[in-house]
Amino acid sequence: MNLQDTLTSLADLGATWVMWLLVGLSILGLAIAVERAIVMFATRDDIRRLKDDLVASLRKGDVDGARSRLERSRSFEARIARAGLSDVDVDPGAAAERIAGATQTARVSMERRLAFLGTVGSNAPFVGLLGTVIGIINAFHELESASGKVSAGLMAEIGEALVATAVGICVAIPAVVAFNYFNRVIRARLSRADALSREITAFLKSGRLATGQE
């Protein structure tokens, strides 16, 4: 079967299947967006207060208190910073490596399934355009069958073609908005985690954690 035969077979199916495909992608995208929103909401914390408590414990040399405070937080920022206190008898370079590893793990966890939203946002208009092309092909077939006369079937095919493009755009816009929003949230959280982690590495370099001195 050559390309022309393939396109003809798709055209015979009509553009309805394309719109159902877009609806399915939209539902999956919505489910992912809701799931990611729940994860982000459940892992929120007052990072400013967390940082103040962490710094206060570190300045007193209270390693256990600092570690305990981070463990009480459900945030990704605390998980990343906590990696730097997993073993305080190591050099700051080793702690920085642990923090970097925890950062990558947290990034992967926060970005889970977001690639699907980005893919839908980028390609849904093209899927809708495929439906439009199929609809136009069927419209020409209908026009040929009607000997060049405008008929109800012709108008229905043209309308279906235009709707396919509109549906593709309507599916893409929310997906792109959600994808950009979650990526901005992730960047902000990683930046706050970096600020917390720098407090830990700074005190490690100063040697205060080992001595408990001001």
C-alpha positions in Angstrom: 0.0 0.0 0.0 1.5 3.3 -1.1 1.1 6.7 0.6 -1.8 7.7 -1.5 -3.7 4.6 -0.7 -3.0 5.1 3.0 -4.3 8.7 2.9 -7.4 7.5 1.0 -8.0 4.9 3.7 -7.7 7.5 6.4 -10.0 9.8 4.5 -12.6 7.1 4.2 -12.6 6.8 8.0 -13.5 10.5 8.3 -12.1 13.1 10.7 -14.3 11.9 13.6 -11.6 9.5 14.9 -9.1 12.4 15.0 -11.4 14.4 17.2 -11.9 11.5 19.5 -8.1 11.1 19.7 -7.8 14.7 20.7 -10.5 14.3 23.3 -8.6 11.3 24.7 -5.3 13.3 24.8 -7.1 16.2 26.5 -8.5 13.9 29.2 -5.1 12.3 29.8 -3.5 15.8 29.9 -6.0 17.0 32.4 -5.5 14.0 34.6 -1.7 14.5 34.6 -2.1 18.2 35.4 -4.4 17.5 38.3 -2.0 14.8 39.6 1.0 17.1 39.4 -1.0 19.9 41.1 -1.8 17.6 44.0 1.8 16.6 44.3 3.0 20.2 44.3 0.4 21.2 46.8 1.1 18.3 49.1 4.8 19.1 49.2 4.5 22.8 49.9 6.1 24.4 53.0 7.1 27.8 54.4 10.6 27.8 53.0 11.5 31.1 54.6 10.6 29.8 58.0 12.3 26.5 57.3 15.5 28.3 56.3 15.4 30.4 59.5 15.0 27.3 61.7 17.7 25.5 59.8 20.2 28.4 60.2 19.4 28.7 63.9 20.1 25.1 64.5 23.3 25.2 62.4 24.6 28.2 64.3 24.2 26.4 67.5 25.9 23.3 66.1 22.7 21.3 66.6 23.1 18.9 63.7 20.4 16.6 65.0 18.0 19.5 65.4 18.7 20.7 61.9 18.3 17.2 60.5 15.1 16.7 62.4 13.6 20.0 61.2 14.3 19.0 57.6 12.8 15.6 58.1 9.5 17.2 59.4 9.1 19.0 56.1 7.4 17.3 53.2 8.9 19.7 50.7 11.3 18.7 48.0 13.5 21.6 49.1 14.0 19.9 52.5 14.7 16.5 50.9 17.5 18.0 48.9 19.0 20.0 51.7 18.7 17.0 54.0 21.1 15.1 51.8 23.9 17.5 52.9 23.4 16.4 56.5 23.3 12.7 55.8 26.9 12.4 57.1 28.4 15.5 58.8 31.8 13.9 59.2 32.6 14.4 55.5 34.2 17.2 53.7 32.0 19.9 52.1 32.7 18.6 48.6 31.2 15.3 49.4 28.1 17.0 50.9 27.8 19.1 47.8 27.9 15.9 45.6 25.1 14.3 47.8 23.1 17.5 47.4 23.6 17.5 43.6 22.4 13.9 43.5 19.3 14.6 45.6 18.6 17.6 43.4 18.6 15.5 40.2 16.3 12.9 42.0 13.9 15.6 43.1 13.9 17.1 39.6 13.0 13.8 38.0 10.2 13.3 40.6 8.7 16.7 40.0 9.0 16.5 36.2 7.3 13.1 36.1 4.8 12.9 33.2 5.3 16.5 32.3 6.8 15.5 29.0 3.4 14.2 28.0 1.9 17.6 28.5 4.7 19.2 26.4 4.2 16.7 23.6 0.4 17.2 23.5 0.9 21.0 23.6 3.3 20.8 20.7 1.5 18.3 18.5 -2.2 18.6 19.1 -2.6 21.4 16.5 -0.9 19.1 14.0 -3.3 16.3 14.9 -6.2 18.7 14.4 -4.7 19.7 11.1 -4.6 16.1 10.0 -8.3 16.0 10.7 -8.8 19.1 8.6 -6.9 17.6 5.7 -9.0 14.4 5.9 -12.2 16.5 6.1 -11.1 18.5 3.0 -10.3 15.3 1.1 -13.8 14.0 1.9 -15.3 17.3 1.0 -13.7 17.1 -2.5 -15.0 13.5 -2.8 -18.5 14.8 -1.9 -18.2 17.6 -4.3 -17.3 15.2 -7.1 -20.2 12.9 -6.2 -22.6 15.8 -6.3 -21.3 16.9 -9.8 -19.9 20.1 -8.4 -23.0 21.1 -6.6 -23.1 22.4 -3.1 -24.8 19.8 -0.9 -25.6 19.2 2.8 -23.0 16.5 2.8 -20.3 18.8 1.4 -21.0 21.4 4.1 -20.9 18.8 6.8 -17.5 17.6 5.6 -16.1 21.2 5.5 -17.6 21.9 9.0 -16.0 18.7 10.4 -12.7 19.7 8.9 -12.8 23.1 10.5 -13.9 21.7 13.9 -10.9 19.3 13.9 -8.4 22.3 13.7 -10.3 24.1 16.4 -10.3 21.1 18.7 -6.6 20.6 18.2 -5.9 24.2 19.2 -8.2 24.0 22.2 -6.4 20.8 23.4 -2.9 22.3 22.9 -3.4 25.6 24.8 -4.2 24.2 28.2 -1.5 21.6 27.9 1.1 24.3 27.0 -0.1 26.5 29.9 0.1 23.6 32.4 3.5 22.5 31.1 5.0 26.0 31.4 3.4 26.6 34.8 4.8 23.4 36.4 8.2 24.0 34.9 8.3 27.5 36.4 7.2 26.0 39.8 10.0 23.4 39.6 12.6 26.0 38.8 11.5 28.1 41.7 11.6 25.1 44.1 15.0 24.0 42.9 16.3 27.6 43.5 14.9 27.6 47.0 16.5 24.2 47.6 19.8 25.5 46.4 19.6 28.4 48.9 19.0 25.9 51.8 21.8 23.7 50.6 24.2 26.5 50.5 23.6 27.3 54.1 24.6 23.7 55.0 27.7 23.7 52.8 28.7 27.1 54.2 28.6 25.8 57.7 30.4 22.6 56.7 33.2 24.7 55.3 33.4 26.8 58.4 33.8 23.7 60.6 31.2 24.8 63.0 29.1 21.7 62.6 32.0 19.5 63.9 32.7 21.7 66.9 29.3 23.2 67.7 31.0 26.6 68.1 29.7 29.9 67.1 
